[in-house]
Amino acid sequence: MRRTYLTIVIFVAVVFLLSLFPGKSAAQSADADYKQSKEYLALRDSVYNSFNNADSTRFFVAIERLENYLLEQNDLHAYYTQRCNEIIFQLNRQRVFEAYKLATQLSKELTDRKLDKEMYMAINMMGHIYRYSGNKESAKRCFWEVIRRMEQEGYIESQPPIYMNLVNIIIDENPEEALRLIDQAAAIAKETSPERLFDIETRRTLAYYLMGDTQRFLDGYKAYRKGVADGLSSVHGRTLEVYYLAQQGKIDEAAQMAMENNDDPYETQAEIYSRAGRWKEAYEALKLGAAESDSINSVILSSSMQGIQEELRVYDMERQTARIWFYAIIATVVLLFLLVLALVYIVYTRRRHLREMQQAYQQVLESEQMKSDFIQNVSHEVRTPLNIISGFAQVLADPEYGLNNNERHNIAETMMHNTDLITTMINEVLEISRGDEQDKGVEMTSQLCNPMLQRAIDDFCKKTGNNVEQFHLETELPEDFVIHSNDDVFRRILNPLLDNAVKNASKEKVILRASILNTHIEGKRGSKKNSPHLVIAVEDNGPGIPVEEAEHIFERFVKLDSFKEGLGLGLPFCRTMARRMGGDVRLDTTFAGPGARFEVVFPIKNGK
């Protein structure tokens, strides 16, 4: 799918169409006559040829010369168009990390120069990067913002390609909405750029096929053939020919043509086989496509890792004291890569146990989506602390900043805090992956309960920088009350609950209560008869949690507020660790509020 996206959407819609945007920018005051000069044409052709030949050595030299020339002409619109072409070139080379850096630099530069009319370029580039990385929701938000800005700034004639980018994202999940977008693109193209109409209508015909609308597909195909006879062409033409053969019942011929003349042969084969009811061939085609996608994912991840490593090596050469952060980030990336490999293995194992071919076909689609969501979630949560560490590492490495000891200390604390965030996320994933029933390695000793609770609060405040006065320990336990527990594991159970309470508490009020109640443990096998249990409750006065979400929040990767940091593993982690020690963690749905109350419950043995 990425090959099709790059060769059709990015290359056609960006490299060439951006050059057609009208020169309406307030920053552009150049005379358009220079575009007829021999010097400009030679520079432009050099960029064009090196781009098409994927010659990175010639391309970067050629585009730098062209950009310098455009700056001399004071044509900032054309200059930033070429900056976008640099990003596309990196995406074509599967260097997502480098493309992302260039896009963020472009956005920052446009912001610093207050070129709001050209900001849609940077947003468009981020949309393509998100789309290429599999983050469809972020890509859609970017493309809609590009359309809004184009309409605001008067670039109406350049909107159709952006609408088609949105069509490519949503066609599978919402074909009716995709057709509506195609109608909008066609209406704009008819008024401003009729040369785009044929390609848009060809994409509409493909949508009819995917929707199963045979008559409109055949009508569209006839129109396409008439256009070809009139000398028109479309980037979707080869796929349309394949689907036409399939619609005529020539399944094997269509499959062969897809392999020879299609940018995404396996997905196309899977589509035509599944519509023909040949589930075995569809499954095999999808399996080959998934293997190819996994290979591309590995290349992308490897490229991103290499980019991070190179940057950190530079920091290490500039500043010897930054070396420890270099190794820490590399270790984090390696762990992330291992998690991806583990997820791939899980998906492979699930596929192997499918009982029927049609069910296998559907299961593979679901597994691929699960993998994509997981990678996006982990990548998003790890990227922020990594960027903070990377940024402060540059500050420490640059002698021009002249930092004093207090500033260095504050920077070091910030870097250590973000390193702890990454370590905590990785540890949560690893602990959860060990399984809920594993209980080896937890050494239980007798502990005084009240001091242990106070130590847990002090330890949490020390690690997070919170004020210990924010927490109120209210215990009904006698001072000599002893619990059979593990001090380290006990703190690891309470830390996520305390952190969650701090994030949601207002007026910095968090209460930790300890008492003995007659209750039962839901997660424990056997009778649910009430008996004495130690109940440790963490209360906050925040917005609270709906009763219907009481169990849902203990599922992995669930976050009721997607803007809060974390992977959504804190509560599942608490419950897993508590059950390993014979207890449980639950939301008290009877708590009157305001806020929420979580309970850690342990059985009392031998009266203690």
CORKA-V587254 format. One record per backbone hydrogen bond with DSSP energy under -1.0 kcal/mol. NH is the residue of the N-H (numbers start at 1). CO is the residue of the C=O. E is the energy in kcal/mol with one decimal. If there is no record, write none. Layout:
nh=NH co=CO e=E
nh=NH co=CO e=E
This chain:
nh=5 co=1 e=-2.2
nh=6 co=2 e=-2.6
nh=7 co=3 e=-2.6
nh=8 co=4 e=-2.4
nh=10 co=5 e=-1.9
nh=11 co=6 e=-2.1
nh=13 co=9 e=-2.2
nh=14 co=10 e=-2.1
nh=15 co=10 e=-1.2
nh=17 co=12 e=-1.2
nh=18 co=14 e=-1.7
nh=20 co=17 e=-1.3
nh=21 co=18 e=-1.1
nh=24 co=22 e=-2.1
nh=28 co=25 e=-1.2
nh=29 co=74 e=-1.4
nh=34 co=31 e=-1.5
nh=35 co=32 e=-1.6
nh=36 co=33 e=-2.1
nh=37 co=34 e=-1.7
nh=41 co=37 e=-2.2
nh=42 co=38 e=-2.3
nh=43 co=39 e=-2.1
nh=44 co=40 e=-3.0
nh=45 co=41 e=-2.5
nh=46 co=42 e=-1.9
nh=47 co=43 e=-1.8
nh=48 co=44 e=-2.5
nh=49 co=45 e=-2.7
nh=50 co=46 e=-2.0
nh=51 co=47 e=-2.3
nh=52 co=48 e=-2.3
nh=53 co=49 e=-1.9
nh=54 co=51 e=-1.3
nh=55 co=50 e=-2.3
nh=56 co=54 e=-1.1
nh=59 co=55 e=-2.8
nh=60 co=56 e=-1.8
nh=62 co=58 e=-2.8
nh=63 co=59 e=-3.1
nh=64 co=60 e=-1.3
nh=65 co=61 e=-1.8
nh=66 co=62 e=-2.2
nh=67 co=63 e=-2.5
nh=68 co=64 e=-2.3
nh=69 co=65 e=-2.1
nh=70 co=66 e=-2.5
nh=71 co=67 e=-2.0
nh=72 co=68 e=-1.9
nh=73 co=69 e=-1.6
nh=74 co=71 e=-1.1
nh=75 co=70 e=-2.4
nh=76 co=74 e=-1.0
nh=79 co=75 e=-2.0
nh=80 co=76 e=-2.6
nh=81 co=77 e=-1.5
nh=82 co=78 e=-1.7
nh=83 co=79 e=-1.5
nh=84 co=80 e=-1.8
nh=85 co=81 e=-1.5
nh=86 co=82 e=-1.5
nh=87 co=83 e=-1.3
nh=88 co=84 e=-2.2
nh=89 co=85 e=-2.2
nh=90 co=86 e=-1.8
nh=91 co=87 e=-2.1
nh=92 co=88 e=-2.5
nh=93 co=89 e=-1.2
nh=94 co=91 e=-1.9
nh=95 co=90 e=-2.7
nh=96 co=94 e=-1.0
nh=99 co=95 e=-2.1
nh=100 co=96 e=-2.8
nh=101 co=97 e=-2.1
nh=102 co=98 e=-2.3
nh=103 co=99 e=-2.4
nh=104 co=100 e=-2.4
nh=105 co=101 e=-2.3
nh=106 co=102 e=-2.5
nh=107 co=103 e=-2.4
nh=108 co=104 e=-2.3
nh=109 co=105 e=-2.5
nh=110 co=106 e=-2.5
nh=111 co=107 e=-2.1
nh=112 co=108 e=-2.9
nh=113 co=109 e=-2.3
nh=114 co=111 e=-1.1
nh=115 co=110 e=-2.6
nh=116 co=114 e=-1.2
nh=118 co=115 e=-1.2
nh=121 co=118 e=-1.9
nh=123 co=119 e=-1.9
nh=124 co=120 e=-2.6
nh=125 co=121 e=-2.2
nh=126 co=122 e=-2.1
nh=127 co=123 e=-2.0
nh=128 co=124 e=-1.9
nh=129 co=125 e=-2.2
nh=130 co=126 e=-2.7
nh=131 co=127 e=-2.5
nh=132 co=128 e=-2.6
nh=133 co=129 e=-1.8
nh=134 co=131 e=-1.1
nh=135 co=130 e=-2.4
nh=136 co=134 e=-1.4
nh=139 co=135 e=-1.9
nh=140 co=136 e=-2.7
nh=141 co=137 e=-2.1
nh=142 co=138 e=-2.1
nh=143 co=139 e=-2.5
nh=144 co=140 e=-2.5
nh=145 co=141 e=-1.9
nh=146 co=142 e=-2.3
nh=147 co=143 e=-2.3
nh=148 co=144 e=-2.2
nh=149 co=145 e=-2.4
nh=150 co=146 e=-2.7
nh=151 co=147 e=-2.2
nh=152 co=148 e=-2.0
nh=153 co=149 e=-2.7
nh=154 co=150 e=-1.0
nh=155 co=150 e=-2.6
nh=158 co=155 e=-1.2
nh=159 co=156 e=-1.9
nh=163 co=159 e=-2.2
nh=164 co=160 e=-2.2
nh=165 co=161 e=-1.7
nh=166 co=162 e=-1.8
nh=167 co=163 e=-2.1
nh=168 co=164 e=-2.3
nh=169 co=165 e=-1.1
nh=170 co=166 e=-2.1
nh=171 co=167 e=-1.8
nh=174 co=170 e=-3.0
nh=178 co=174 e=-1.9
nh=179 co=175 e=-2.3
nh=180 co=176 e=-1.8
nh=181 co=177 e=-2.0
nh=182 co=178 e=-2.2
nh=183 co=179 e=-2.3
nh=184 co=180 e=-1.9
nh=185 co=181 e=-2.7
nh=186 co=182 e=-2.7
nh=187 co=183 e=-2.4
nh=188 co=184 e=-2.1
nh=189 co=185 e=-2.6
nh=190 co=186 e=-2.4
nh=191 co=187 e=-1.1
nh=192 co=188 e=-2.4
nh=193 co=189 e=-1.3
nh=196 co=193 e=-2.1
nh=197 co=194 e=-1.5
nh=200 co=196 e=-1.9
nh=201 co=197 e=-2.8
nh=202 co=198 e=-1.9
nh=203 co=199 e=-1.8
nh=204 co=200 e=-1.8
nh=205 co=201 e=-2.0
nh=206 co=202 e=-1.8
nh=207 co=203 e=-1.8
nh=208 co=204 e=-2.0
nh=209 co=205 e=-1.7
nh=210 co=206 e=-2.2
nh=211 co=207 e=-1.8
nh=212 co=209 e=-1.2
nh=213 co=208 e=-2.5
nh=214 co=212 e=-1.4
nh=217 co=213 e=-1.9
nh=218 co=214 e=-2.6
nh=219 co=215 e=-2.5
nh=220 co=216 e=-2.3
nh=221 co=217 e=-2.3
nh=222 co=218 e=-2.1
nh=223 co=219 e=-1.9
nh=224 co=220 e=-2.2
nh=225 co=221 e=-2.6
nh=226 co=222 e=-2.1
nh=227 co=223 e=-2.2
nh=228 co=224 e=-2.5
nh=229 co=225 e=-2.2
nh=230 co=226 e=-1.3
nh=231 co=228 e=-1.8
nh=232 co=227 e=-2.7
nh=237 co=234 e=-1.5
nh=240 co=236 e=-2.2
nh=241 co=237 e=-2.2
nh=242 co=238 e=-1.8
nh=243 co=239 e=-2.4
nh=244 co=240 e=-2.0
nh=245 co=241 e=-2.0
nh=246 co=242 e=-2.0
nh=247 co=243 e=-2.5
nh=248 co=244 e=-1.7
nh=249 co=246 e=-1.6
nh=250 co=245 e=-2.3
nh=251 co=249 e=-1.6
nh=254 co=250 e=-2.4
nh=255 co=251 e=-2.7
nh=256 co=252 e=-2.3
nh=257 co=253 e=-2.3
nh=258 co=254 e=-2.3
nh=259 co=255 e=-1.7
nh=260 co=256 e=-1.6
nh=261 co=257 e=-2.8
nh=268 co=264 e=-1.9
nh=269 co=265 e=-2.8
nh=270 co=266 e=-2.6
nh=271 co=267 e=-2.0
nh=272 co=268 e=-2.2
nh=273 co=269 e=-2.7
nh=274 co=270 e=-2.3
nh=275 co=271 e=-1.9
nh=276 co=272 e=-1.1
nh=277 co=274 e=-1.1
nh=278 co=273 e=-2.5
nh=279 co=277 e=-1.4
nh=282 co=278 e=-2.1
nh=283 co=279 e=-2.8
nh=284 co=280 e=-2.4
nh=285 co=281 e=-2.6
nh=286 co=282 e=-2.5
nh=287 co=283 e=-2.3
nh=288 co=284 e=-2.2
nh=289 co=285 e=-2.5
nh=290 co=286 e=-2.7
nh=291 co=287 e=-2.1
nh=292 co=288 e=-2.2
nh=293 co=289 e=-2.6
nh=294 co=290 e=-2.7
nh=295 co=291 e=-2.1
nh=296 co=292 e=-2.2
nh=297 co=293 e=-2.7
nh=298 co=294 e=-2.2
nh=299 co=295 e=-2.0
nh=300 co=296 e=-2.7
nh=301 co=297 e=-2.9
nh=302 co=298 e=-2.7
nh=303 co=299 e=-2.6
nh=304 co=300 e=-2.6
nh=305 co=301 e=-2.7
nh=306 co=302 e=-2.4
nh=307 co=303 e=-2.3
nh=308 co=304 e=-2.2
nh=309 co=305 e=-2.5
nh=310 co=306 e=-2.4
nh=311 co=307 e=-1.9
nh=312 co=308 e=-2.2
nh=313 co=309 e=-2.1
nh=314 co=310 e=-1.7
nh=315 co=311 e=-2.0
nh=316 co=312 e=-2.2
nh=317 co=313 e=-2.0
nh=318 co=314 e=-1.9
nh=319 co=315 e=-2.2
nh=322 co=319 e=-1.5
nh=323 co=320 e=-1.6
nh=326 co=322 e=-1.4
nh=327 co=323 e=-1.9
nh=328 co=324 e=-1.6
nh=329 co=325 e=-2.3
nh=330 co=326 e=-2.2
nh=331 co=327 e=-2.4
nh=332 co=328 e=-1.9
nh=333 co=329 e=-2.5
nh=334 co=330 e=-2.4
nh=335 co=331 e=-2.2
nh=336 co=332 e=-2.3
nh=337 co=333 e=-2.4
nh=338 co=334 e=-2.2
nh=339 co=335 e=-2.1
nh=340 co=336 e=-2.0
nh=341 co=337 e=-2.2
nh=342 co=338 e=-2.5
nh=343 co=339 e=-2.4
nh=344 co=340 e=-2.5
nh=345 co=341 e=-2.2
nh=346 co=342 e=-2.1
nh=347 co=343 e=-2.5
nh=348 co=344 e=-2.5
nh=349 co=345 e=-2.5
nh=350 co=346 e=-2.2
nh=351 co=347 e=-2.0
nh=352 co=348 e=-1.8
nh=354 co=351 e=-1.6
nh=360 co=356 e=-2.6
nh=361 co=357 e=-2.3
nh=362 co=358 e=-1.9
nh=363 co=359 e=-2.5
nh=364 co=360 e=-2.3
nh=365 co=361 e=-1.4
nh=366 co=362 e=-2.0
nh=367 co=363 e=-2.6
nh=368 co=364 e=-2.4
nh=369 co=365 e=-1.9
nh=370 co=366 e=-2.3
nh=371 co=367 e=-2.4
nh=372 co=368 e=-2.2
nh=373 co=369 e=-2.5
nh=374 co=370 e=-2.4
nh=375 co=371 e=-2.6
nh=376 co=372 e=-2.4
nh=377 co=373 e=-2.6
nh=378 co=374 e=-2.9
nh=379 co=375 e=-2.9
nh=380 co=376 e=-2.6
nh=381 co=377 e=-2.3
nh=382 co=378 e=-2.4
nh=383 co=379 e=-2.1
nh=384 co=380 e=-1.1
nh=386 co=382 e=-1.9
nh=387 co=383 e=-2.8
nh=388 co=384 e=-2.1
nh=389 co=385 e=-2.6
nh=390 co=386 e=-2.9
nh=391 co=387 e=-2.8
nh=392 co=388 e=-2.5
nh=393 co=389 e=-2.2
nh=394 co=390 e=-1.7
nh=395 co=391 e=-1.7
nh=396 co=392 e=-2.6
nh=397 co=393 e=-1.9
nh=398 co=394 e=-1.3
nh=401 co=398 e=-1.4
nh=408 co=404 e=-2.5
nh=409 co=405 e=-2.4
nh=410 co=406 e=-2.3
nh=411 co=407 e=-2.6
nh=412 co=408 e=-2.8
nh=413 co=409 e=-2.4
nh=414 co=410 e=-2.3
nh=415 co=411 e=-2.6
nh=416 co=412 e=-2.6
nh=417 co=413 e=-2.6
nh=418 co=414 e=-2.2
nh=419 co=415 e=-2.2
nh=420 co=416 e=-2.4
nh=421 co=417 e=-1.9
nh=422 co=418 e=-2.1
nh=423 co=419 e=-2.7
nh=424 co=420 e=-3.0
nh=425 co=421 e=-2.3
nh=426 co=422 e=-2.5
nh=427 co=423 e=-2.9
nh=428 co=424 e=-2.5
nh=429 co=425 e=-2.2
nh=430 co=426 e=-2.6
nh=431 co=427 e=-3.0
nh=432 co=428 e=-2.6
nh=433 co=429 e=-2.1
nh=435 co=432 e=-1.5
nh=445 co=485 e=-3.7
nh=447 co=483 e=-2.5
nh=449 co=481 e=-2.7
nh=452 co=448 e=-1.6
nh=453 co=449 e=-2.2
nh=454 co=450 e=-2.1
nh=455 co=451 e=-2.6
nh=456 co=452 e=-1.9
nh=457 co=453 e=-1.9
nh=458 co=454 e=-2.7
nh=459 co=455 e=-2.9
nh=460 co=456 e=-2.1
nh=461 co=457 e=-2.5
nh=462 co=458 e=-2.3
nh=463 co=459 e=-2.0
nh=464 co=460 e=-2.3
nh=465 co=461 e=-1.9
nh=470 co=467 e=-2.0
nh=471 co=468 e=-1.3
nh=472 co=510 e=-2.3
nh=474 co=512 e=-2.9
nh=476 co=514 e=-2.8
nh=481 co=478 e=-1.9
nh=483 co=447 e=-3.0
nh=485 co=445 e=-2.9
nh=490 co=486 e=-2.8
nh=491 co=487 e=-1.9
nh=492 co=488 e=-2.0
nh=493 co=489 e=-1.6
nh=494 co=490 e=-1.9
nh=495 co=491 e=-2.7
nh=498 co=494 e=-2.8
nh=499 co=495 e=-2.7
nh=500 co=496 e=-2.4
nh=501 co=497 e=-2.1
nh=502 co=498 e=-2.3
nh=503 co=499 e=-2.0
nh=504 co=500 e=-1.3
nh=505 co=501 e=-1.8
nh=510 co=470 e=-1.7
nh=511 co=539 e=-2.3
nh=512 co=472 e=-3.2
nh=513 co=537 e=-2.8
nh=514 co=474 e=-1.8
nh=515 co=535 e=-2.1
nh=517 co=533 e=-2.2
nh=519 co=531 e=-2.2
nh=531 co=519 e=-2.6
nh=533 co=517 e=-2.4
nh=534 co=602 e=-2.9
nh=535 co=515 e=-2.9
nh=536 co=600 e=-2.8
nh=537 co=513 e=-2.5
nh=538 co=598 e=-2.6
nh=539 co=511 e=-3.0
nh=540 co=596 e=-2.0
nh=549 co=546 e=-1.5
nh=550 co=547 e=-1.9
nh=553 co=549 e=-2.1
nh=554 co=551 e=-1.4
nh=555 co=552 e=-1.8
nh=557 co=568 e=-1.3
nh=558 co=555 e=-1.3
nh=564 co=561 e=-1.6
nh=573 co=569 e=-2.4
nh=574 co=570 e=-2.4
nh=575 co=571 e=-2.5
nh=576 co=572 e=-2.4
nh=577 co=573 e=-2.5
nh=578 co=574 e=-2.6
nh=579 co=575 e=-2.4
nh=580 co=576 e=-1.6
nh=582 co=579 e=-1.3
nh=583 co=578 e=-3.0
nh=584 co=601 e=-2.0
nh=586 co=599 e=-2.1
nh=588 co=597 e=-3.0
nh=589 co=587 e=-1.1
nh=591 co=588 e=-1.2
nh=598 co=538 e=-2.2
nh=599 co=586 e=-2.9
nh=600 co=536 e=-3.1
nh=601 co=584 e=-2.8
nh=602 co=534 e=-2.4
nh=604 co=532 e=-1.3
nh=608 co=605 e=-2.0
